[in-house]
Amino acid sequence: MFKRLAFTAALLASLITTAARADLVIEGRASQALHCAALLLIAASVAEAGDPAFARKAALVKYTAVQMLAEVPGTDAQKGIALQQRIERILKTRDAGQFVAEARRTQKWCLRNFL
């Protein structure tokens, strides 16, 4: 578990500093898993920023998101870049209300299908 948490931390750090492109075509189930992971990471990060007491639960949610990336092809670096791109797309195309509605609507489906 600690290895996965270290990967999570490294992945999140790469999301902040990476501006490269993933150079992957991610379709079908892999694309759905990527989207679910992005939704979870955004939700966990926002909740944690709003309430530092949420940090422990947010770490678990982030770990869950990383587990979903097992469905996505490519190296860890490519997955990190693809995840960053998906997060950016979500943040650019949804307001807060739309994001919350989507996250609530898809959360159970994501967990059921990718864990």
C-alpha positions as CSV (number, residue, x, y, z in Angstrom):
1,M,0.0,0.0,0.0
2,F,2.8,2.4,0.8
3,K,4.3,1.9,-2.6
4,R,1.0,2.8,-4.2
5,L,0.7,5.9,-2.0
6,A,4.2,7.0,-3.0
7,F,3.1,6.5,-6.6
8,T,0.0,8.6,-5.9
9,A,2.1,11.4,-4.5
10,A,4.5,11.3,-7.4
11,L,1.7,11.2,-9.9
12,L,0.0,14.2,-8.3
13,A,3.3,16.1,-8.3
14,S,3.7,15.3,-12.0
15,L,0.2,16.7,-12.7
16,I,1.3,20.0,-11.4
17,T,4.6,20.3,-13.3
18,T,4.0,18.4,-16.6
19,A,3.0,20.2,-19.7
20,A,3.7,17.4,-22.2
21,R,1.2,15.4,-24.2
22,A,0.4,11.7,-23.4
23,D,0.7,10.6,-27.1
24,L,-1.7,7.9,-26.3
25,V,-5.1,7.1,-27.8
26,I,-7.3,6.0,-24.9
27,E,-10.7,4.7,-25.9
28,G,-13.5,2.6,-24.5
29,R,-13.2,1.1,-21.0
30,A,-9.7,2.6,-20.5
31,S,-11.1,6.1,-21.3
32,Q,-13.9,5.6,-18.8
33,A,-11.4,4.5,-16.1
34,L,-9.3,7.6,-16.8
35,H,-12.3,9.8,-16.5
36,C,-13.4,8.2,-13.3
37,A,-9.9,8.6,-11.8
38,A,-9.9,12.2,-12.8
39,L,-13.3,12.9,-11.2
40,L,-12.1,11.3,-8.0
41,L,-8.8,13.2,-7.9
42,I,-10.6,16.5,-8.4
43,A,-13.2,15.8,-5.8
44,A,-10.6,14.7,-3.2
45,S,-8.4,17.7,-3.9
46,V,-11.2,20.1,-3.6
47,A,-12.6,18.5,-0.4
48,E,-9.1,18.4,1.1
49,A,-8.5,22.1,0.3
50,G,-11.8,23.1,1.8
51,D,-11.3,21.0,5.0
52,P,-7.8,19.9,6.0
53,A,-9.4,17.4,8.4
54,F,-10.5,15.5,5.2
55,A,-6.8,14.8,4.4
56,R,-6.9,11.2,5.5
57,K,-10.1,10.4,3.6
58,A,-8.8,12.3,0.6
59,A,-5.6,10.1,0.6
60,L,-7.8,7.0,0.4
61,V,-9.9,8.5,-2.5
62,K,-6.7,9.4,-4.3
63,Y,-5.4,5.9,-3.8
64,T,-8.6,4.6,-5.3
65,A,-8.2,6.8,-8.3
66,V,-4.7,5.5,-8.9
67,Q,-6.0,1.9,-8.7
68,M,-8.5,2.8,-11.5
69,L,-5.5,3.7,-13.7
70,A,-4.6,0.0,-14.0
71,E,-7.2,-0.1,-16.8
72,V,-5.3,2.6,-18.7
73,P,-2.6,1.5,-21.1
74,G,0.9,3.1,-21.1
75,T,3.7,3.8,-18.7
76,D,3.2,5.5,-15.4
77,A,4.4,8.8,-16.9
78,Q,2.1,8.5,-19.9
79,K,-0.8,7.7,-17.5
80,G,0.1,10.8,-15.4
81,I,0.1,13.0,-18.5
82,A,-3.2,11.6,-19.8
83,L,-4.7,12.1,-16.3
84,Q,-3.6,15.7,-16.3
85,Q,-5.1,16.3,-19.7
86,R,-8.4,14.8,-18.6
87,I,-8.5,16.8,-15.4
88,E,-7.8,20.0,-17.4
89,R,-10.6,19.2,-19.8
90,I,-13.0,18.5,-17.0
91,L,-12.2,21.8,-15.2
92,K,-12.5,23.8,-18.5
93,T,-15.8,22.3,-19.5
94,R,-17.8,22.2,-16.3
95,D,-18.7,24.7,-13.6
96,A,-18.8,23.6,-10.0
97,G,-22.4,22.6,-10.1
98,Q,-22.0,20.5,-13.2
99,F,-18.9,18.8,-11.8
100,V,-20.7,17.9,-8.5
101,A,-23.7,16.6,-10.4
102,E,-21.5,14.4,-12.7
103,A,-19.4,13.1,-9.8
104,R,-22.5,12.1,-7.8
105,R,-24.2,10.6,-10.8
106,T,-21.1,8.4,-11.8
107,Q,-19.4,7.7,-8.5
108,K,-21.1,4.3,-7.8
109,W,-20.7,3.2,-11.4
110,C,-17.0,4.1,-11.4
111,L,-16.4,2.2,-8.2
112,R,-18.4,-0.8,-9.3
113,N,-16.7,-1.1,-12.7
114,F,-13.0,-0.2,-11.9
115,L,-12.3,-1.7,-8.4
